[in-house]
Amino acid sequence: MRLLYPAARDTSPEAMASGLRLEERAPAERPYLVLNMVSTLDGKAALDWRTKGLSTELDRRLFHHLRTQVDAVMIGAGTARVERYGRIMKSDELRQKRVHEGLAAEPVAVVVSARLDLPADLPLLQTPEQEVVIATGSDAMLQGTAARIEYLRTGDDLPLLMAKLREGHGVRSVLCEGGPTLNSHLLAADLVDELFLTLNPKLSGGAAAFTIVAGRELVEPRELALVSVAEGDGDLFTRWRITG
Ligand SMILES: NC(=O)c1ccc[n+]([C@@H]2O[C@H](COP(=O)([O-])OP(=O)(O)OC[C@H]3O[C@@H](n4cnc5c(N)ncnc54)[C@H](OP(=O)(O)O)[C@@H]3O)[C@@H](O)[C@H]2O)c1
């Protein structure tokens, strides 16, 4: 893998997702929030409704190492359901990296589901070691789960969710792994600070397939500034900061 901008040198997914200290950038009232997505060159976020065909080995390494850089990893219910989410930290090595960087060994998993439409047998919800915050508009509770679950009854109010994560849970940095609908709501609420976007060299077409930001239309297009670009096995690994 080779960094192309802002400087040219060899790099790796592990190096690109180390020492980011995202929490130091957090404003007082909410966590610093970073999106991580992969797309085709025409911006599509899935092939046959899965990310599997888009994510290369290098991208998967970056995906897992970015999780070592934040207090919380967030996903929308659609992504949790389709991708069958499991425990966030996949190995002791990754847990140790987090501790080495001054973070808790396990990040909090935040699942956003207005309707609380989550299967209780989701591996993420069946892991006793996993702390999960479910943000929902429902008054119900899931039955038959094994994870340590807390419900935040924040409805669809994402600014309120972010404020509660910051105040009540000490969450200073969030990595949001999508999906496209949640991304659009976060962007509309002006809660996104950065985007990590892997461009996989495919064109998939189709009007129905989601792009990386779908669902809610943004009143004004968001502007971003390029932070870095790397290339590896034909993928482009880009990092952008939201400006303005
Ligand atoms: N390329 C990538 O990097 C990437 C990443 C993630 C996902 N994906 C793909 O994206 C597809 C899923 O897309 P999606 O847009 O349906 O997923 P999503 O954004 O993860 O989930 C949408 C759901 O999240 C909940 N939600 C979103 N905004 C909310 C808000 N403001 N308040 C409360 N709940 C909110 C709602 O859940 P309820 O309906 O339960 O109320 C909504 O139906 C899959 O094909 C997946 O493979 C791709």
Ligand as a Chemical Component Dictionary entry (heavy atoms), coordinates in Angstrom:
data_LIG
# 
_chem_comp.id                   LIG 
_chem_comp.type                 NON-POLYMER 
_chem_comp.pdbx_formal_charge   0 
_chem_comp.three_letter_code    LIG 
# 
loop_
_chem_comp_atom.comp_id 
_chem_comp_atom.atom_id 
_chem_comp_atom.alt_atom_id 
_chem_comp_atom.type_symbol 
_chem_comp_atom.charge 
_chem_comp_atom.model_Cartn_x 
_chem_comp_atom.model_Cartn_y 
_chem_comp_atom.model_Cartn_z 
_chem_comp_atom.pdbx_ordinal 
LIG N1  N1  N 0  -20.552 0.262  1.460  1  
LIG C1  C1  C 0  -20.535 0.399  2.763  2  
LIG O1  O1  O 0  -19.531 0.819  3.322  3  
LIG C2  C2  C 0  -21.769 0.033  3.559  4  
LIG C3  C3  C 0  -21.804 0.261  4.929  5  
LIG C4  C4  C 0  -22.963 -0.089 5.626  6  
LIG C5  C5  C 0  -24.048 -0.644 4.961  7  
LIG N2  N2  N 1  -23.967 -0.858 3.631  8  
LIG C6  C6  C 0  -25.113 -1.436 2.904  9  
LIG O2  O2  O 0  -26.231 -0.587 3.054  10 
LIG C7  C7  C 0  -27.427 -1.364 3.007  11 
LIG C8  C8  C 0  -28.307 -1.006 4.198  12 
LIG O3  O3  O 0  -28.663 0.333  4.039  13 
LIG P1  P1  P 0  -29.662 1.098  5.004  14 
LIG O4  O4  O 0  -29.639 2.521  4.592  15 
LIG O5  O5  O -1 -30.949 0.369  5.093  16 
LIG O6  O6  O 0  -28.924 0.897  6.388  17 
LIG P2  P2  P 0  -28.837 1.713  7.748  18 
LIG O7  O7  O 0  -28.663 3.163  7.524  19 
LIG O8  O8  O 0  -27.803 0.975  8.516  20 
LIG O9  O9  O 0  -30.211 1.397  8.449  21 
LIG C9  C9  C 0  -31.379 2.134  8.250  22 
LIG C10 C10 C 0  -32.183 2.006  9.522  23 
LIG O10 O10 O 0  -31.479 2.636  10.590 24 
LIG C11 C11 C 0  -32.400 3.232  11.472 25 
LIG N3  N3  N 0  -32.198 4.683  11.414 26 
LIG C12 C12 C 0  -31.582 5.413  10.460 27 
LIG N4  N4  N 0  -31.605 6.716  10.790 28 
LIG C13 C13 C 0  -32.221 6.799  11.974 29 
LIG C14 C14 C 0  -32.526 7.873  12.851 30 
LIG N5  N5  N 0  -32.231 9.140  12.562 31 
LIG N6  N6  N 0  -33.169 7.585  14.011 32 
LIG C15 C15 C 0  -33.487 6.316  14.323 33 
LIG N7  N7  N 0  -33.242 5.254  13.517 34 
LIG C16 C16 C 0  -32.605 5.500  12.378 35 
LIG C17 C17 C 0  -33.782 2.827  10.992 36 
LIG O11 O11 O 0  -34.013 1.584  11.636 37 
LIG P3  P3  P 0  -35.446 0.910  11.916 38 
LIG O12 O12 O 0  -36.022 0.652  10.550 39 
LIG O13 O13 O 0  -35.122 -0.331 12.669 40 
LIG O14 O14 O 0  -36.237 1.890  12.687 41 
LIG C18 C18 C 0  -33.544 2.650  9.498  42 
LIG O15 O15 O 0  -34.506 1.837  8.872  43 
LIG C19 C19 C 0  -27.013 -2.816 3.001  44 
LIG O16 O16 O 0  -27.091 -3.262 1.666  45 
LIG C20 C20 C 0  -25.555 -2.775 3.457  46 
LIG O17 O17 O 0  -24.814 -3.826 2.926  47 
LIG C21 C21 C 0  -22.857 -0.516 2.907  48 
# 
loop_
_chem_comp_bond.comp_id 
_chem_comp_bond.atom_id_1 
_chem_comp_bond.atom_id_2 
_chem_comp_bond.value_order 
_chem_comp_bond.pdbx_ordinal 
LIG N1  C1  SING 1  
LIG C1  O1  DOUB 2  
LIG C1  C2  SING 3  
LIG C2  C3  SING 4  
LIG C2  C21 DOUB 5  
LIG C3  C4  DOUB 6  
LIG C4  C5  SING 7  
LIG C5  N2  DOUB 8  
LIG N2  C6  SING 9  
LIG N2  C21 SING 10 
LIG C6  O2  SING 11 
LIG C6  C20 SING 12 
LIG O2  C7  SING 13 
LIG C7  C8  SING 14 
LIG C7  C19 SING 15 
LIG C8  O3  SING 16 
LIG O3  P1  SING 17 
LIG P1  O4  DOUB 18 
LIG P1  O5  SING 19 
LIG P1  O6  SING 20 
LIG O6  P2  SING 21 
LIG P2  O7  DOUB 22 
LIG P2  O8  SING 23 
LIG P2  O9  SING 24 
LIG O9  C9  SING 25 
LIG C9  C10 SING 26 
LIG C10 O10 SING 27 
LIG C10 C18 SING 28 
LIG O10 C11 SING 29 
LIG C11 N3  SING 30 
LIG C11 C17 SING 31 
LIG N3  C12 SING 32 
LIG N3  C16 SING 33 
LIG C12 N4  DOUB 34 
LIG N4  C13 SING 35 
LIG C13 C14 SING 36 
LIG C13 C16 DOUB 37 
LIG C14 N5  SING 38 
LIG C14 N6  DOUB 39 
LIG N6  C15 SING 40 
LIG C15 N7  DOUB 41 
LIG N7  C16 SING 42 
LIG C17 O11 SING 43 
LIG C17 C18 SING 44 
LIG O11 P3  SING 45 
LIG P3  O12 DOUB 46 
LIG P3  O13 SING 47 
LIG P3  O14 SING 48 
LIG C18 O15 SING 49 
LIG C19 O16 SING 50 
LIG C19 C20 SING 51 
LIG C20 O17 SING 52 
# 
